[in-house]
Amino acid sequence: MRGKLYLIPTLLGESEPQMVLPGKVFNVLPGISHFIVENLRTARRFLVKTGVAKPVDQLSFSMLNKHTPRNETENLISPAMKGHDMGLLSEAGIPCVADPGAEIVMAAHRKGITVSPLTGPSSITLALMSSGLNGQEFAFNGYLPVKKSERKKAIKVLEKRFESMGQTQIFMETPYRNLQLMTDLLSTCKDDTYLCVACDLTLPSEFIATKTIKLWKKEIPSLNKRPAIFIIGTAYSAAKGKSTSI
């Protein structure tokens, strides 16, 4: 009998697990001894913080990151083939969304291993929920180009996309480049474009605000080294005629 592959949400920062994770996560974790993780140190800290009954040094960890050879993915789920339940953990938030893990999940499907996703904090969905922008039709674009000229071109493309389709555009940046991205958004987007900035989600320092570009130009928040999601679009009421419910 094969084990299950649980997709386990982790914390978005230094918050208390009981405040942001559902009860099922705490019920499932004690029964898992084999984990596939993006960052070993972060994973160990998370498991200790959630109060896993087994000592951490008795748990088995396999690494999954951008350096993992693609032909190794099926080997990583070998414990599940032997009947052991496994847990897939990202460094922060939910696995497989803006995060490594999809190849592991696909390998599990190929092998007939049951995949069980657990609910938990996702900075992408939390930001969209709280933005006031169109949540009926949206796209997550990951990271924008690092080079300034290319990044500004990408911003223009995304702005045209929501103008023509009513599709809210979501993206993110490495925290230490937040200010550069914010500066480019203010200099590139039209004054009436809405921008939502959501950072430190689920943490005591959480900040979420949606304003037009014109209003953002009057005051830029301190975003340096704070994990953030950026969203541009039109007010939901203005986009309703262009969107389709899902």
C-alpha positions in Angstrom: 0.0 0.0 0.0 1.3 3.4 -0.9 1.6 6.3 1.4 0.1 9.8 0.8 1.9 12.9 -0.2 0.7 15.8 1.9 1.2 19.4 0.7 1.9 21.2 3.9 1.6 25.0 4.3 4.2 26.7 6.3 4.4 30.2 7.9 5.0 33.4 6.0 7.2 34.8 8.7 7.7 34.8 12.5 4.1 34.3 13.5 2.5 31.7 15.8 1.5 28.6 14.0 -1.8 28.3 15.9 -2.8 31.8 14.6 -2.5 31.0 10.9 -2.6 27.3 10.3 -5.7 25.1 10.4 -6.1 22.2 12.8 -5.6 19.5 10.2 -2.0 20.5 9.7 -1.3 19.8 13.4 -3.2 16.5 13.1 -1.3 15.3 10.1 2.3 16.3 11.0 2.9 13.8 13.9 2.2 10.9 11.5 4.9 11.9 9.0 8.6 11.0 9.2 9.7 11.7 5.7 9.7 15.3 4.3 10.7 16.9 1.0 11.8 20.5 1.8 13.1 23.5 0.0 15.2 24.7 2.9 16.4 22.3 5.6 17.0 24.9 8.3 13.6 26.6 7.8 11.8 23.2 7.7 13.4 22.1 11.0 12.5 25.3 12.7 8.9 25.1 11.4 8.4 21.6 12.6 9.8 22.4 16.1 7.6 25.4 16.3 4.5 23.4 15.4 5.3 21.0 18.2 5.8 17.8 16.2 6.0 14.9 18.7 9.0 13.1 17.1 12.4 14.5 17.7 13.6 16.4 14.6 16.8 14.3 14.4 14.5 11.2 13.9 12.9 12.6 10.8 14.1 12.1 7.2 14.6 15.2 4.9 15.2 15.3 1.2 16.1 18.6 -0.5 14.1 20.1 -3.4 15.3 23.3 -4.9 16.5 24.8 -8.2 19.7 22.7 -7.9 17.8 19.4 -7.6 18.4 17.3 -10.8 15.0 16.7 -12.6 15.7 13.0 -12.9 15.9 12.8 -9.1 12.3 13.7 -8.4 10.9 10.2 -8.5 13.6 9.0 -6.1 12.5 11.7 -3.6 9.0 10.1 -3.3 10.4 6.5 -2.9 9.3 6.4 0.8 5.7 6.9 -0.3 6.1 3.9 -2.6 7.0 1.8 0.4 3.9 2.9 2.3 5.1 5.9 4.3 3.2 9.2 4.3 5.3 12.1 3.2 5.1 15.9 3.6 6.1 18.5 1.0 7.1 21.8 2.5 8.0 25.1 0.9 10.2 27.7 2.6 7.2 29.9 3.2 3.5 29.6 2.4 1.9 26.9 0.4 3.9 24.4 -1.8 3.9 24.5 -5.6 2.5 28.0 -6.1 5.4 30.4 -6.9 7.5 27.7 -5.4 9.2 24.4 -6.2 7.2 21.2 -5.9 5.1 20.8 -9.0 7.4 18.1 -10.4 7.2 16.1 -7.1 3.4 16.3 -7.3 3.4 15.2 -10.9 5.7 12.3 -10.1 3.3 11.3 -7.3 0.3 11.3 -9.8 2.3 9.1 -12.2 3.1 6.6 -9.5 -0.5 6.5 -8.2 0.3 8.2 -4.9 -2.6 10.1 -3.4 -1.8 13.8 -3.2 -3.5 15.6 -0.3 -3.3 19.5 -0.2 -3.7 21.1 3.2 -5.0 24.7 3.4 -2.8 27.5 4.8 -1.5 31.0 4.2 -0.7 32.0 0.6 0.6 35.6 0.2 -0.8 35.6 -3.3 -4.4 34.8 -2.4 -4.3 36.9 0.8 -3.2 39.9 -1.1 -5.8 39.5 -3.8 -8.6 39.0 -1.3 -7.7 42.2 0.5 -7.0 44.3 -2.6 -10.5 45.3 -3.6 -9.5 44.6 -7.2 -11.1 42.1 -9.6 -10.9 38.7 -8.0 -13.0 37.0 -10.7 -10.3 37.1 -13.3 -6.6 37.5 -12.5 -3.1 36.3 -13.4 0.0 35.7 -11.2 3.1 36.7 -13.1 5.8 35.7 -10.6 8.9 38.0 -10.7 9.3 40.8 -13.2 12.6 41.2 -15.0 15.5 42.5 -13.0 16.8 44.9 -15.6 15.1 48.2 -15.3 14.3 48.8 -19.0 12.8 45.3 -19.3 10.9 45.6 -16.0 9.3 48.8 -17.2 8.3 47.2 -20.5 6.7 44.3 -18.5 4.8 46.7 -16.3 3.3 48.4 -19.4 2.3 45.0 -20.8 0.5 44.1 -17.6 -1.2 47.4 -17.5 -2.5 47.0 -21.0 -3.7 43.5 -20.1 -6.0 44.6 -17.3 -7.2 47.5 -19.4 -8.2 45.3 -22.3 -9.4 42.2 -20.4 -10.2 43.4 -16.9 -7.7 40.9 -15.6 -6.0 41.8 -12.3 -2.2 41.4 -12.5 -0.3 40.0 -9.5 3.5 39.9 -9.2 6.2 40.0 -6.6 9.8 41.0 -6.1 12.8 40.0 -4.0 12.4 42.1 -0.8 15.6 44.1 -1.2 14.4 45.3 -4.6 11.0 46.4 -3.5 11.8 50.1 -3.7 13.2 49.8 -7.3 10.0 48.1 -8.4 7.8 50.6 -6.6 9.7 53.5 -8.2 9.2 51.9 -11.7 5.5 51.3 -11.1 5.0 55.0 -10.1 6.9 56.2 -13.1 5.4 53.8 -15.7 1.7 53.3 -14.8 -1.0 55.7 -15.5 -2.2 57.9 -12.7 -5.6 56.2 -12.5 -4.2 52.7 -12.3 -4.9 51.0 -9.0 -2.0 49.5 -7.2 -2.3 47.3 -4.1 0.8 46.7 -2.0 0.6 43.9 0.6 3.6 43.1 2.7 4.4 41.1 5.9 1.1 39.2 5.5 -0.1 37.4 8.6 2.6 39.1 10.7 2.1 41.8 13.4 3.7 44.4 11.0 1.2 43.5 8.2 0.6 46.4 5.7 -2.1 46.3 3.0 -3.2 49.4 1.0 -4.8 49.9 -2.4 -4.6 53.4 -4.0 -4.3 54.9 -7.4 -0.8 55.6 -8.7 -1.5 59.3 -8.4 -2.1 58.9 -4.6 0.9 56.5 -4.1 3.2 59.2 -5.5 2.4 61.3 -2.5 3.7 58.8 0.0 5.7 55.6 -0.5 5.7 53.1 2.4 8.8 51.6 3.8 9.1 48.3 2.0 12.8 47.5 2.3 13.4 43.8 3.0 9.7 43.2 3.6 8.2 40.3 1.7 5.5 41.9 -0.5 3.0 41.2 -3.2 2.1 43.9 -5.8 -1.2 44.0 -7.7 -2.4 46.3 -10.4 -5.8 46.6 -11.9 -9.0 48.6 -12.0 -11.5 48.8 -9.2 -13.7 45.7 -9.1 -16.9 47.6 -9.9 -15.2 48.9 -13.1 -14.1 45.5 -14.2 -17.3 43.5 -13.5 -18.5 43.8 -17.1 -15.3 42.3 -18.4 -14.9 39.4 -16.0 -16.2 35.9 -15.8 -17.1 34.1 -12.5 -15.1 30.9 -11.8 
